Every structure is written in structure tokens, then in C-alpha cells.
């Protein structure tokens, strides 16, 4: 997806929109000039103070709004400050970080944050974290239009957060966690982020309780609940890749049902449809580890698919046709596990889904843009889902079987057509993981790991779960005695027998 710039500065507007590498020439990009295009120029909204310590932001600085002086205030908790001023050299500490708390003993602790939106927005730390969310995190969440005003994570979430304090807390928690990691500011990461997140969860719980009462939540409240859940899940993905006990997606169902009971879910509710589409895809992702975890119904998925637009693919990568087929298959698997379907009915349903996926015509659909690499992205998701169907049909099928290895080859070949400087690369964590789960040769496993590294360098978000699960699978297979071709499923490493409610493994 189009991402915030490297330490050399962000790409020009034209290169960002066209999803290509920018030479960042000043005052105009030479690549645009050489192609006879009008260079859209560079964003000049943020100055920086404080030095990041790792990755693509090494040497970059913590964002603060331009022309806003960072001031000390005893009324602000854990305020981020700087010893650098515009035009001066920032002193470098041993760990390469200059951001720090404004005082070792702030007069207001994190637990005394105001529950009043205007007061919270007036805090300098809030301003810094919202700037970081808008300029660095938002562009990472959606392909091709990432760093533009039409980005729904800006257009939908930020205005709503200025009216719904729970969503504001969720954004501040995610931003504090991300910024704290980038800069090495552990107080921001370990204290402020945790406090913001806890407050967001409390607000979410209260809203869900209200939704179960006799009075419906109003439109902003409904959408805020869905947005909070999505931001909390993104926080989970950035931290561990695991959502504890799967409570967040399940909690969205009460609001979803209220939406359907009220005036229905239609294209007028673009904001709600956008959030629900993303949550419905995350519901499928978690159900890959165990169909019993599926929460959304096929009716909801069909409603979402018919009312959403290309933003679904821009955020999630998976074509809506494949989304519906794999969703229906996982629902049948859930029904079979619950004893609601016979074995024959279950096998027929899976065979039907398998046929639909193999028959999917990638050339006959419309993609978000004319970039031909969208077809490679669709192919990667297509065969990732076929691979899951094959494993549902026969969990014991040997990984060396031709059918399994053909899927692996198709996934890896499709992802190989997406270069590291293409914004679509960051959509491919899930299909790369699925291909890696049955990749047997060392060079295939190395390829998957290398692509994960490229994605992490582009996004500065590191979801540890895909890599950790694959390493467990690969190690277990390497320990098998010669001639033992028994399948070792990655799903065995996502199930804890002692847990009644399993954790969600969010492999994106």
C-alpha cells in the first residue's frame, strides 16, 4: 500500500497516486518530468522533532503539527517534548532517541486524563499522536489512495474521533504504541498506549451494553463502535498478531444486528459498510485457524459485498467474489463441526466451493485500478483459499501431493510478480503465509521470509504471528523421520486446549 515516506522524505503526490517509486527530486520529481506528467508536489504539513531509532524511519523524527510550538504544561500527562528547535541539530542520546517525558514526575498521571473531548484534543500529546496517526499510520492501511484526502481512515475515522471519545482513545493508543516503538520511547509504548487502550475498551464495553438495551445507538455511535473495534484489532496486529479470546469481532455483532434491524444496511451508510466489510474479512481470517470461530453470517457478507465499493479490495486485497465463496465454505465447516450437517452434505458444499474457486476468472472482473498486478494479487488470494478448502476436505492429505504443491507454486509465483516497491505488496501477508504453510523446500521458505521482511520494511508494522507460526510448522516438519509425510497443520499451533474461548490469530 502507499506508505509514508522514508527518511529522505515522502514521495510526490503523483507517484503516490500511481503506486510507483519516486526519486523525491526537488522541487519536482524527475520521474514525473521524464514521463511528461505534472508532478503533484510534496506534503509540507509536518515538521519533526526527535529521532527514530530503527527501520525506514531511522533518522526521521517524531511528527508535530507545523507552526505548533511544543510546550511544557503541568496539566498534560506524559507529554512528548524535544530538545531540538527548528534549524538546530537534535542531540542524540545513546539509544538514538530524543523524545522523552516532559518531566520525570508529571503532576498529572495517565489515569487522570480528561474524559472531555475538547480538553483531550487540547493536549499537546494528543496533537502529536493524531498527527502521527494521520501522516504515518493512515497511509499504510489502504492501497493506491493511501496518502490522499480520500483515504477512509482519514475521511471517516478522524472526524468521528472528534465526536466519540472511545474512538479517540483507541487512535491515541495505537499511535502511542507505534510511535513509541519507532522512537524507542518505552514510556509512550508501555504506559501511555496501555492507558489509552484500556479507556477505549471501557468505552467500547459501555457502547455495546447500550446497544443491547431498548434504545438503539444513533448513527455516529454505531459507526464509532465498529471503528473502535477495527482500531483495537490493528493495535493487536501491531503488538502480537493475536486478539485475546476473540472478543472484539464477536462484540461487533450486536451493533451489526442493530444496523440490520433498524433501517437496514445500504449504500447510504458508506462509513458503516466500510468498517463492516473490513471486520467481516478479519472474521474470515480468524476462522481459517478454526471454522468454529466464524461470527458473521453469509447474509451479512453478501450484504456487505453488494453495498461496498473498491475500498474493500484496497484494504483487504481479496476480491469480493472469493470473499463470499470462502466465507460460505467456512460457514459449512462450522455447521459440520457443530453437528448441523452430515458428512456427505459437508463434502458436497466443500467440493462446490472448490469448483467455484478454480473457476474464478481473474480477467473478467473489474479491479480498483488498471494496474495489471491486481490480477496477480487476486490469484494469490484465490489459491490461498483453494489450499484451505483442500485441507478442510482432507486434513491428512500429504503436503507433497501434487494438488497441494500446485497451490503453493501458484501463490508464490503470483506474489513474485509484485515487486518490493509496489504498494500491493503489503496486501500479501495472508496468501504468503498460506503458501508458506505448505512450502517444503528451503528456498521456498526463505522466499516467504524474505517477502515478510520487505513488507515490514515498507510498513513499519510487524505482525509477529505469521512468521512465528510458520517457523513452528517448518521446525516440526524438519524433525519428522525420513519417509514420514504426515501433514503438520499450522492450525494445531493456534489452539489451546485449556481455553474455552480461543484467541484470534490475525494473519494480515
N, C-alpha and C positions, 0 to 999 in steps of 0.2 A: 504494500500500500504506500502511497506517497507519504513521506515522512519528513519530520523537521530536519533542518539542515545539519551538516557536520560542523566541526569546529571552524571550518572555513566559511561558514555562513549558509543560509538556506538557498535552495535552488530558486531560479527565477519563476515567475508565475506561469509563463508559457511552458517551460519544461515540466513543471509540476503537473499541469493540466494534461500534458501529452505523455506523462508517465515515462520520462526518459532522463538520462543522465545529463546534468547541467555542468558547464565548465565554470560557472559562477563569475564570469568576467564582468568587470565594472567599466563604465556604467551600464553596458548592455552585454548580454550573453553572446559570445561569438558563435555558438552553435545555432542560435536563432538567426543571427545575421547571415551565416553561411547558407542557411536553408531559405532565406528570403522571408523570414517570419518577423513579426513585430514582437520584440522582447517585452514581456509584461512587467519587468522590473522586479525589485526585491522588497520583501516586507521590512518595514523600518519601525516596527511598533515597540520593540523591546530593547532595552539596554541590559547589561548583565553585571552581576556583582557576586563574586565568589567563584572558586574554580572547581570544576568537576574532576573526579579522580580516575575515571576509567572509561573504556569503550569509546563510542563515537563522540561522546561529549567531553572526552579528556581535553582539558584546556578551555572548554566552554564555561559559561558562567551562569549562575542562578538567575532566572528572569525576574525582573521587577518592572512595573509599568514605566515607560519613558516619561520623563519630567515629573516623576513622583519621588520625592526625597524619602529615603528610608529613615524613619525617625524612631528614637527610643521612647517608650511610653510605659510607665509602671502599670498602666491599665491593660496592657497586652500580655498574653501568656506565651511563653516560649517563642518570642519574636525572633525572626531571622534577621541578622544585621550583617554589616560588612565593614571592613576597614579600608575598602577601596572607594575612591571617588572617581567620577568621570574624568578621564585623561590621566589618571595616575596608575602606577603599576600596583597590582594587588599583591601583598606579601604572601608568600607561600609557606604554609606550615609543613611539618614533616610528612603528614598524610595527604598533602596537596589540597587541603580544604580550608577555605577562609570563612565559610558560613558558620555561625555559632549562635548560641542563645544570647539575647541582649544582656542578660545578667545571670550569674550563677545561681542567684536566689530570686527569681521573679516574684513580684508581690502578688501576682495572680497566677494560680496554678491552672493546669489544663482542665481540671474538674470544675473550674469557676468560669468557663466560657459562657458568654451570654446566650440565652435562648431567644433572643430577639434578633431578627434578621438584619435590620438596619445597623445595629451595633456590631454584629458579627462581620458584616460586609465592610464596616469602617476600620477593622483591624488591619494593620499592615501585613501581618502574616496571611490573612485571608486573601488580600490583594495579590501577594506573591504566589500563593498556591493556585488561585484561579488563573493567573497569567500562565503558570506552568501547565495547567490542565489545558487551557485553550491553545497555547502555542506549540506544545510538545506532545501532549497525550492525544488530543483530539485527532490530529492528522494521522495517527497510527491506526485508527480504528476503522477506516473505510478506504477502499482502493480508489484511485484515479481522481476523486474530488477531495482528497484528504485535507489539503491546506487551503481550502476556499471557504467563502462565507456560506455556501450551500451545504457544508458538512452538517449532517443532522445532530452530531454530538455537540456542535456549537449552536445551531439554529433551534434545536428542541430542548436540550438539557440545560444549557446555561441560563436562558431566560426563566425556565421553570424553577431552577435552583434559587433564583432571587425571590421566589414566592413561597417555596416549600423548604422549610429548614432541614428536614430529614435528608432531602436530596443534596442540599448544600453541604451538610456534614459528610455525606458519602463521597462527594467530589473532593472535599478537602482531605479526607482520609486517604483516598487513592493517590492524590497529588503529593501529599506529605510522604507517603511510603516511597513513591517513585523518585521524588526529588531527594529524599534522604539517602536512598541507595546510591544515586548518581553522584552526590556530593560527599558521601561518607559522613553525613551528619546523623549520627545514631540517635540523638535526642529527637530529631524530627521524625525519624523512622520508627523508633521504639516507643516513643511517648506520645507525641502529637498525633501520629497516624492512628495509633491504637485508640486514643480517646475519641477522635473524630468518628472512627468506625463504630465504636460502641454506641455513641449517640445516634448515629444513623440507624443502627439496628433497633435501638429503643423506639425511635420514631417510626420505623417500619412496622414494628410489632403493634404499636398503637393504631396505625392506619389500618392494618389488617383486621384488628379487633373491631374497629369501626365498620369495616366493610361487611362484617358478619352480623351486624345489628340490623334493626328495622329500617334505618335510613341509608340510602345509597351515598357513596362518596361522590363529590362533584367531579367534573371532568379533570381539572388540574390535579386533584388528589389521586384519582385513579392512575393518571399518567405518571405522577410522581412515584407511586408505589412501584410501577413497572420499571421506571428509570433507576430507582434506588437499587432494586434487585440486580439490574444489569451492571451497575457500577460496583456493587459489592462482589458480584461474580468476577468482574475484571480484576478487582483487588485480590480475590482468591487466586486467580490465574497468575497474577504477577508475583504473588508470595510463594505459593506451594503448588498450584495447579489442582488443588483439592478443595472442594466445598464441603465442610463438615456436615455429615448426616443429611445432605441434600435438602436442607430446609428452605433455601432461597427460592429455587424454581418451584417447589411444591407450594410455597406461600403465594406465588403469583396466581395460582389457580382461582383463589377466592375472588380476586379482582377481575380476572378474566371472565368468570361466570357472571359477575355483576355487569360487566360490559355487555355480554350477550343477552342478559335478561332485560337490560334497560332498553336502549334504542338499537341494539344490535351492533355488530362490528362492520363498519363500512368505510369506504374511501374517504369520507369526511373526517374520520378520526385518524388522519395520517400519522400523527405522533404516536397514538396508541398502537396502531398497526405496525409501525416501525419497531417499537420496543417488543411487542408480542412476537413478531417474526424472529427476532434475534433470540428471544428466550425459548421459542419453540425449537430452534436449531440446537441450542445448548441442551435442551431436553433430550434430543436425539443423540447428541454426543455422549451424554452420561449413560443413555440406555445401551450404547454399544458395549459397555462393560457389563451390563446385565439388563435384559429387557424389562424385568420387573420394576426398574427404576423409572420407566416411561410415565410421564404425568399428563401431558397434553393429549387430547383425543384427536383422532383423524379428522373429525368435523372441524375442530379449531384449526388444524393445519391447513385444511382445504380452504377455510375462510381466509386465513392469513395469505395463502398463496394467491388467491383470487383478488385480494384487495391491496396487496403490497405492490411496490414497483421495483425497479432495478436496484434499489438500495439493498434489498435482501441479498443479492449476489455480491454487491460491492462490499458488504460487511462480512458475509459468511463464505462466499466462494462457490457454494454448492448450488447448481441450478434447481429451480423450484420443482421441476418435474421429478428429479432424483430425490429431492427432499420428501415429496409425497410418497414415492414408491418405498423408500427405506423406512419412512415413518409407519406406513401401513404394515410392512413386514415385521417390524419390531413390535407393533401392537398385537399382531397374531402370535408372536413368540411369547409375549406377556400373557395372553389369554391361554395359550397352551400350558405354560408353567403354572397357571392358576387352576388348571383342570377344566377350563371352559371350552376347549377344543379337543377333538380326538386327534390321534397321531396322523391319520390319513388327511383330515382337514388341514392340519398344520403343514404337512408336506406339500399339499396342493397349493396352499397360499404362498409358501416359500418358492416353489417352482414357478408360480405365476410372476412373483416379484423378480426372480432371477431372469426370466424371459424378458420382462419389460426393461430391465436394466441393460441387458445385452442388446436389445433392440433400440435403445435410445439413440436418436440421430443427432449428433452434435452439430451437424452442418445445417440443420433445418430450423434451428431456434434463433431468437434474437438475443444478443448479448449487450451488456451495458455500454460497450463501445465497439468500434470496428477493429480493435486490436486483435489479431488472429490468435494471440496467446491465450485468449479466453477459452478457445476450444481445447487447448492443452490442459487448462485448469479444470474444465468440465470433464475431460477424460480421466484425470487423476481422481476426481470425486466419484465418477462412475465406477471405476474398477475397485476403489476402496470399499464402496458399498457392495459390489458383487462379492468381494472377498469375505465380507461379513456374512452375507447370505450363505455362501458355501460353508462357512464354519457353523452356522445355525443348522444347516441341513445335515451336516456330519461333523460334529466336534472332534472326532477321532481321525479325520482324514489326514494322511501323512503330508507334512509340509512340502515334501519333494514331488508330490503329484503334479502332473502337467498342468492341470486346471489352476491349482494354487499358484504355481510359479509363473504361469502366463499372466495372472493378475498382478503379481509383484513386478514383472517386467514392464507391463503396460503403465503401472503407476510411476515407476522410476524413470521410464523413457519420457512420459508426459511431463513430469516435473523437471527433467533435464532440459526441456525446451524453454524453460523460464529462467532467464539469466539473473544473476545476482543484483543487477541494477534495475530490474523491473519491479514495479510496485505490486504485481500479482504474487510475487514470491511469498509474501507473508500470509497469504491465504492457504498455504500448502502444508501447514503443520500436521493437520489431521491425515490427509492422504499419505504424506511421507511416513507418518507413524504406522499407518496400516500396512504400507508396503514393507517397512522395516520389521514389522512383527513376524513376517514370514520370509524375510531375506536371510538366506543361508550362507552365502559366500562372504568372506571378509571384505572384499572390495565393495559389495552392495551395502553392507553395514557401515563401512567407512563413508560411503557416499551420503547415506542418510544423516549420519552425524555431522558431516561437513555442511550439509544444507541447513541443518538446525543452527549451526554456528553462524552461517550467513544471515539467517533470519534474525537471530539475536543481535547481531551487529547492526542490522538495519533498524530494528525496532527499539532497542534498549529495554525490551521486556523479555525476561527469561522465565518461561514456564518450565520448571524442572521435571514435571511428571512424564512427558513423552520419552525423554532421554532415560530417565531412571527405570521406567517400565521395560523399555527395550533392552537395557543393559541386563536386567534380571532375566529376561527371556533368552537372550544370547548366551549368558553365562550358564543357564540351566541346560540349554541345548549342547553347549560345548562340553558339559560334564556327562552327557549321555555316553554309554559304552558304544563302541563301534557296532553298527548294524541295528541299533535301537532308533527307529524312525518314529517313535511315538510323538504325537503332537504335544507341544507345551504351549498352552494358550496364555496370552498376556492377561486375559481376564481373571485368571487364578490369583494374580497379584493385586487385584483390586477388590478382593472380597475378604472381609474379616469375619470369621465365624462368631466371634464374641459380640458383634454389633447386630442389633435388631434392625436399625436403620443404617444402611450402608452410606459411605461417603460418596460424593460425586467426583469422578475423575474427568476433568475438563481439558480435553486434549485438543486445544486450539492455540 
